[in-house]
Amino acid sequence: MTALQRLQIDGVAAPLVFRRSARARRVSLRLDADGGAVIVVLPRRARLEDGIGLARAHAGWIDAQLRALPPRVPFADGAVLPVLGRPRTVRHDPAAPRGVREDGDVLRVGGPAERVPARLLVWMKRTAGAAIEERIAVQAERLGRRPVRIVLRDTRSRWGSCSAAGTLSFSWRLVLAPPVVLDYVVAHEMAHLAVRGHGPEFWRLAGDLAGDLAAGRAWLRRHGRELFRYG
């Protein structure tokens, strides 16, 4: 079940999204991945009013969490985008060829202004795909295994996944993180091609592939939500 309501906090409407979970033992609150809403998780038999009451009781916490979010950065002229740890400034030039061209630390986008967001998104996905495939090629040589397929998505719950059939899926938003983060996520999913669980053997293998798991994992814990503020 997903239901949407709004909680008024100091005159500002905070969106609440209610979700039922068979595994939940109590009502709980958390921010959505992009910070656009507060997720209220309800046990199977809990009332909607229980969730609303908890949200009201923690209105101060919700307000603090929403205020702490970094500002959104649209894909538009003048935006500064951290592509693989390197800030790039978007410059729209309607007279330039359509598409995105790298010019040092500038991303020059040609064509009509209304097409800038879509063209930047295509470029981001293409850049993410190339960076991921480059790492997979290197790690596949060491692992002796290759994925059946590589897929880019805009997931909210996980940065990468490995299916039982050997398909690796990644969030294209990883291109907005430093390279060490991409190293970690790719190694994590590549290691799952050989080891399904998260036991000592898995982490040893992932560490062999990535070199430094701790740095990438720590960065995502601290800054992962910020990646959803772009675009």
C-alpha positions as CSV (number, residue, x, y, z in Angstrom):
1,M,0.0,0.0,0.0
2,T,1.2,3.5,-0.9
3,A,-0.8,6.5,0.2
4,L,0.2,10.1,0.2
5,Q,-0.6,12.8,2.7
6,R,1.0,16.0,3.8
7,L,2.1,17.1,7.2
8,Q,2.2,20.8,7.9
9,I,5.4,21.9,9.7
10,D,5.9,25.6,10.3
11,G,3.6,26.4,7.4
12,V,5.5,24.0,5.0
13,A,3.8,20.9,3.7
14,A,6.0,17.8,4.2
15,P,4.8,14.9,2.0
16,L,4.3,11.6,3.8
17,V,4.2,8.3,1.9
18,F,2.8,5.3,3.7
19,R,4.0,1.8,3.0
20,R,3.0,-1.4,4.5
21,S,5.6,-4.1,5.4
22,A,4.9,-7.6,6.5
23,R,8.3,-7.6,8.2
24,A,7.9,-4.4,10.1
25,R,7.2,-4.8,13.8
26,R,6.6,-1.1,14.6
27,V,5.8,2.1,12.8
28,S,8.9,3.9,11.6
29,L,10.0,6.9,9.7
30,R,12.7,7.5,7.1
31,L,13.5,10.0,4.3
32,D,13.0,8.9,0.8
33,A,16.2,8.4,-1.2
34,D,16.0,11.8,-2.9
35,G,14.7,13.6,0.2
36,G,11.5,14.4,-1.6
37,A,9.2,12.7,1.0
38,V,9.1,11.0,4.4
39,I,8.4,7.3,4.2
40,V,6.1,6.0,7.0
41,V,6.5,2.3,7.3
42,L,3.5,0.5,8.8
43,P,3.2,-3.1,10.1
44,R,0.6,-5.1,8.4
45,R,-2.1,-4.4,11.0
46,A,-1.2,-0.9,12.0
47,R,-3.6,1.9,11.3
48,L,-2.9,4.9,9.0
49,E,-3.6,7.1,12.0
50,D,-0.7,5.5,13.9
51,G,1.7,6.6,11.2
52,I,0.3,10.1,11.1
53,G,0.6,10.3,14.9
54,L,4.3,9.2,14.8
55,A,5.0,11.8,12.1
56,R,3.4,14.5,14.1
57,A,5.3,13.5,17.2
58,H,8.6,13.7,15.2
59,A,7.8,16.8,13.3
60,G,10.9,18.5,14.6
61,W,13.1,15.6,13.3
62,I,11.4,15.7,9.9
63,D,11.9,19.4,9.7
64,A,15.6,19.1,10.6
65,Q,16.1,16.4,8.0
66,L,14.5,18.3,5.2
67,R,16.3,21.5,6.0
68,A,19.7,19.6,6.0
69,L,19.2,18.4,2.4
70,P,21.4,20.1,-0.1
71,P,19.7,22.2,-2.8
72,R,18.5,20.5,-6.0
73,V,20.7,21.0,-9.0
74,P,18.7,20.9,-12.3
75,F,20.3,19.8,-15.5
76,A,20.4,23.3,-16.9
77,D,22.7,26.1,-18.1
78,G,25.1,27.1,-15.3
79,A,24.8,23.9,-13.2
80,V,28.0,22.4,-11.8
81,L,27.9,18.6,-11.9
82,P,30.5,16.5,-10.2
83,V,31.2,14.0,-12.9
84,L,33.4,11.2,-11.5
85,G,34.7,13.5,-8.8
86,R,35.5,16.3,-11.3
87,P,33.3,19.4,-11.3
88,R,31.9,20.3,-14.7
89,T,30.0,23.5,-15.6
90,V,27.1,23.2,-18.0
91,R,27.0,25.9,-20.7
92,H,24.2,26.0,-23.2
93,D,25.0,27.3,-26.7
94,P,22.0,27.1,-29.0
95,A,24.2,27.6,-32.1
96,A,26.4,24.7,-31.2
97,P,25.8,21.2,-32.7
98,R,23.1,19.2,-30.9
99,G,24.4,17.0,-28.1
100,V,27.0,17.4,-25.3
101,R,30.6,18.2,-26.0
102,E,33.4,18.1,-23.3
103,D,35.6,21.2,-23.3
104,G,37.9,20.9,-20.4
105,D,35.8,21.4,-17.3
106,V,32.8,22.7,-19.3
107,L,30.0,20.6,-20.8
108,R,28.7,22.5,-23.8
109,V,25.2,21.6,-24.8
110,G,23.9,22.6,-28.2
111,G,20.4,22.9,-29.6
112,P,17.2,24.3,-28.1
113,A,17.2,25.2,-24.3
114,E,14.3,22.9,-23.6
115,R,16.4,19.9,-24.7
116,V,19.3,20.6,-22.4
117,P,18.1,18.3,-19.5
118,A,17.4,15.4,-21.8
119,R,20.7,15.7,-23.6
120,L,22.6,15.9,-20.4
121,L,20.8,12.8,-19.1
122,V,21.8,10.9,-22.2
123,W,25.4,12.0,-21.8
124,M,25.5,11.1,-18.1
125,K,24.2,7.6,-18.8
126,R,26.6,7.1,-21.6
127,T,29.5,8.3,-19.5
128,A,28.4,6.1,-16.6
129,G,28.1,3.1,-18.8
130,A,31.6,3.6,-20.2
131,A,33.1,4.0,-16.8
132,I,31.3,0.9,-15.5
133,E,32.3,-1.3,-18.5
134,E,35.9,-0.2,-18.2
135,R,36.0,-1.4,-14.6
136,I,34.2,-4.6,-15.4
137,A,36.7,-5.4,-18.1
138,V,39.6,-5.1,-15.7
139,Q,37.9,-7.0,-12.9
140,A,36.6,-9.7,-15.2
141,E,40.2,-10.6,-16.1
142,R,41.1,-11.0,-12.4
143,L,37.8,-12.8,-11.5
144,G,37.7,-15.1,-14.6
145,R,34.0,-14.3,-15.0
146,R,31.9,-11.8,-17.0
147,P,28.4,-10.6,-16.5
148,V,25.8,-11.8,-19.0
149,R,24.4,-8.3,-19.4
150,I,24.9,-4.8,-17.9
151,V,21.9,-2.6,-17.3
152,L,21.7,1.1,-16.1
153,R,18.8,2.2,-14.1
154,D,17.7,5.0,-11.8
155,T,17.0,2.9,-8.7
156,R,16.3,4.4,-5.3
157,S,16.9,1.4,-3.0
158,R,20.3,0.1,-4.2
159,W,23.3,1.3,-6.2
160,G,23.8,-2.0,-7.9
161,S,22.6,-5.6,-8.1
162,C,23.5,-9.0,-9.5
163,S,20.8,-11.3,-10.7
164,A,21.0,-15.1,-10.4
165,A,21.3,-15.2,-14.2
166,G,24.4,-13.0,-14.1
167,T,22.9,-9.6,-15.1
168,L,24.5,-6.7,-13.4
169,S,22.4,-3.5,-12.8
170,F,23.8,-0.2,-11.7
171,S,22.4,3.3,-11.0
172,W,23.6,5.8,-13.6
173,R,23.9,8.3,-10.8
174,L,27.1,6.7,-9.7
175,V,28.7,8.8,-12.4
176,L,28.2,11.8,-10.1
177,A,30.3,10.2,-7.3
178,P,34.1,10.0,-7.0
179,P,35.8,7.1,-8.9
180,V,36.5,5.2,-5.7
181,V,32.7,4.8,-5.2
182,L,32.3,3.3,-8.7
183,D,35.2,1.0,-8.0
184,Y,33.5,-0.2,-4.8
185,V,30.0,-0.8,-6.3
186,V,31.3,-2.5,-9.4
187,A,33.6,-4.8,-7.4
188,H,30.7,-5.6,-5.0
189,E,28.4,-6.8,-7.9
190,M,31.2,-8.5,-9.8
191,A,32.1,-10.5,-6.6
192,H,28.5,-11.7,-6.5
193,L,29.0,-13.4,-9.8
194,A,31.2,-15.9,-7.8
195,V,29.8,-15.6,-4.3
196,R,26.1,-15.0,-3.7
197,G,26.1,-14.1,0.0
198,H,27.9,-11.5,2.1
199,G,30.2,-13.8,4.1
200,P,34.0,-13.4,4.6
201,E,34.8,-15.0,1.3
202,F,32.6,-12.5,-0.5
203,W,34.2,-9.5,1.2
204,R,37.7,-10.9,0.6
205,L,37.0,-11.3,-3.1
206,A,35.4,-7.8,-3.4
207,G,38.3,-6.3,-1.6
208,D,40.7,-8.0,-4.0
209,L,38.8,-6.5,-7.0
210,A,38.3,-3.0,-5.7
211,G,41.4,-2.4,-3.5
212,D,39.7,0.0,-1.1
213,L,36.1,-1.0,-0.2
214,A,35.9,1.1,2.9
215,A,36.4,4.5,1.2
216,G,33.6,3.9,-1.4
217,R,31.2,2.5,1.1
218,A,31.8,5.3,3.6
219,W,31.3,8.0,0.9
220,L,27.9,6.5,-0.1
221,R,26.8,6.4,3.5
222,R,27.6,10.0,4.0
223,H,26.7,11.5,0.6
224,G,24.6,8.9,-1.3
225,R,21.4,10.9,-0.9
226,E,23.0,13.9,-2.5
227,L,23.2,12.1,-5.8
228,F,19.4,12.2,-6.1
229,R,19.4,16.0,-5.9
230,Y,20.8,16.3,-9.5
231,G,18.6,16.4,-12.6
